[in-house]
Each structure stands twice: as C-alpha cells, then as structure tokens.
Amino acid sequence: TGSDAQAIRTRATREADGSWRLDGTKQFITNAGFADLFTVYAKVDGEAFSAFLVERDTPGLSIGPEEHKLGIHGASTCPLILDGARVPAGNLLGEIGKGHRIAFNVLNVGRFKLAAAALGAMKPAIATAYAYGRDRVAFGRPIVQFPLIGAKLAGMAAQAYAVESVVYRIAGLIDARLAAAERGGPDAAKAALEELAVECSIAKVLASEALDAVVDELVQIHGGYGYIEDYPAARAYRDSRINRIWEGTNEINRLLIPGTLLKRALAGRLDILGPARRAGEALLGGPTDVSGDGAGAPGPLAAERGLVDGTRQLTLLLAGAAVQRFGMDLEEQQELLAGLADLSIALFAMESAVLRAEQAANEAPDHSSVHLDLARLVVADAVGPAELIARSLAATVAEGDDARLLQAGARRLLRGEPVDRIALGRRVAGHVAAAAGYPA
C-alpha cells in the first residue's frame, strides 16, 4: 500500500486458543533476507490496524526472492508471504487497533535517522569530490582551483551544514522531550516523539534532497568518470535516490508538515491565526519584531537573523491566508500545502544554521569564521527560492489587491543588504580546501 498505510490488506484472525493467524503479503521489506524478527501490521477483523511480532521460523511465513534494485545493493530487500502464519497471543504488539501509533512513531524516528544517515553520506561525498578535483589536472592546474569547481564544493558544504544543523537541533529536542517524559513511561515517551513529527518530516525532506544535490555535483566534478561504476561517484548517485522514497515519500512528508500544524491549530493546541494576524499588522504598520526573539539585535549574523524572522512572518501570513480562504477544503490544495512546507523547511534550516553558527562564535570566537561563512551561505542560497515560492503562493491564497499586498510583503520581509555570493562562496571553498573536505 506504500504511503497509504491504513489501506493494508493483511488480515489477522484470532483463533480459538487465543493465537493469531496472519494472511497477506508485505513488499519491499528491508533486511528480510536475514532478519530473525519482523514487525508485521495487519487488520484484525478487517478493520482494527494492529501490530504483531513474527519470528522468522514461524510456520506459514516465507521469504520471497531478493529485489534487483537501482542502488543500496548491500541491503537485503525481499517480500514476506504470510499464508496462515500462526503467532502466539502474546505477540500482539501494543493494543488491538492501536498499531498506527506504533507505525507512525517508528516513521518519525526513522525519518530523523534517515536525515542523519544522509548527512553521513554527504560528508565523504564532499571529501571525495575535493580529492578528485585536487588530483585531476586540466589546462595546466588542478581543477579544484577553477572557481566554478570551487563554487560547487562551497554549495555542497553549505547544504551539508544546513542538514547537520537541523539534525543536531532535532537530536537535542528529542533528548529533552524523552528526558522530560521519562517518569511517564512508554506512553509518555510515544507522545513526546509524536510532538516532533513535523521536525522529523522537515529533516527527512531537507536531507534527502540535499544529498541528491551533493552526489549530483560529485558526479559532475568527476566528469565522465563519474558515470563509470569503477569510481565511487556512481554508487553514491544510485544509493542516494531511495531516500526521497522510503520513510514516506517526500510528497507525503510535504503534506504532513503543514497538515499536522493545521490539525493542531484546529484542536486548539497551536495558535496559527494569532501570529499570522500580528504578522499582517506588522507588515501594514512598519518594521516590527513580532517574533519576540530579538531579530534586530546586533551580531555577526544580524542580517541573517533578520531574514530568518522575515521568512517566519511571511510563512505565517501565507498560512493564515490559506486557512481563511480554503478552510476545511485546504486539505485538497496539495500544491499550496507543499509550498507552505517548502517555506517551513527553508525557515527551519536557515534558523538552525544561524543558531548553530552563533553558538560556535560565542564558544570559540577565534575559530568561528567557518561556521559564520557557512551559515551566511545557507541563508543566501535559501532566501531567493523562498521569496519566489511566497510570491507564487500569494496569488493562490488571495486575489487582486490582497494578493499584490502579499507579494509586496514578500519583497519587503525578505529584503536585506546585497550579499556578494561569489566572494562568500570562494571563502567557503577555501574552508573546504583547508579541510580537504567538509570543513565544519
């Protein structure tokens, strides 16, 4: 069923002795070729979505042949066939009808871990690209000395820095929430993880697409050799592609990000319209820091903090306008929701990079230039696309003068001092060269 988890057709039937009979087929099961224990989801009486633990030697369970995949050849992927597989009553995991809570929390953690894994692939890709560019000589000098190759390395490093900053930030949030929920037992821990569903989806989309961009540049820097399987770029390119599909496709996660926030707002757990209204009033009344985070305070990244705050206000404005225009029908406006998700992802990435760089500058001011330059490049590369998205969405959530006001607001809120992107990129490329890879 792919992303439509509630549409599973595997059935669980309770037998007279209290045990369970499972019937159905599961596709694309990672590690199925050698795993000894499986978590299987099935519907009890065709309705109640439930989870079961099934051991490999269970009668009625068989493992299908290995799939021949585009990439990740080192991972086993097979179907499971359940033909009257009998499992004891105690192998029910959790409660009948509550399997979705287990599945969704597994997905939340899995999405976060996917982001960390993608980061782990980005760093050696940058080092490999630099090493090849250093050793490959063309026109009488190593190609890494050509500015366009340096610009590629700088962009790769900035994307990795954004992902790393997001991963570190979410790891801290998870640790804090689990520590606070420790006395409440497993249910409190599950609830704590559910609260970070949006952040985990943001991390998954950001990291998987950043890794794709990084390995694409890795292939390009290798030139023709990047297309040859004897070189590492080809494998990195193939292995990367799956990350935008598993743990929920990026399209599903883009819908989950604003969808989850709007559900919380409708349940009274999150105020979206209030901050959106204040952001609109600030836009009409003149420059005002409505976030309360001191965006106008001085510092080496004051301009970047201003752009982060402007992106926050703009995202709130558009989200509020979307709710007001479409109401309960907003769920069907998938392109609009995806655009709001992209703004949220850009906001979280920029803010995470800036917060991290500021902390690095405070803790080790003599060694902060790498972090500051990387954070500046993250923001510089994200603001332009964010403004284009916002201007496009303005014409969807409003009409006439209201749409023009929102578009003008996008220009105003994201207006900053001109940034010499070329000079900044060359500084970051210098940091990459000094580190012979990822510099942070």
Secondary structure, DSSP 8 states (H G I E B T S, - for coil): -TT-GGG---EEEE-TTS-EEEEEEEEEEETTTT-SEEEEEEEETTTEEEEEEEETT-TTEEE------SS-TTS-EEEEEEEEEEE-GGGEES-TT-HHHHHHHHHHHHHHHHHHHHHHHHHHHHHHHHHHHHH-EETTEEGGGSHHHHHHHHHHHHHHHHHHHHHHHHHHHHHHHHHHHGGGHHHHHHHHHHTTHHHHHHHHHHHHHHHHHHHHHHHHHHGGGGGSTTSHHHHHHHHHGGGGTSSS-HHHHHHHHHHHHHHHHHTTSS--HHHHHHHHHHHHH-----SSS-TT--STTHHHHHHHHHHHHHHHHHHHHHHHHHGGGGGG-HHHHHHHHHHHHHHHHHHHHHHHHHHHHHH-GGG-HHHHHHHHHHHHHHHHHHHHHHHHHHHHH--HHHHHHHHHHHHHHT------HHHHHHHHHHHHHHHTS---
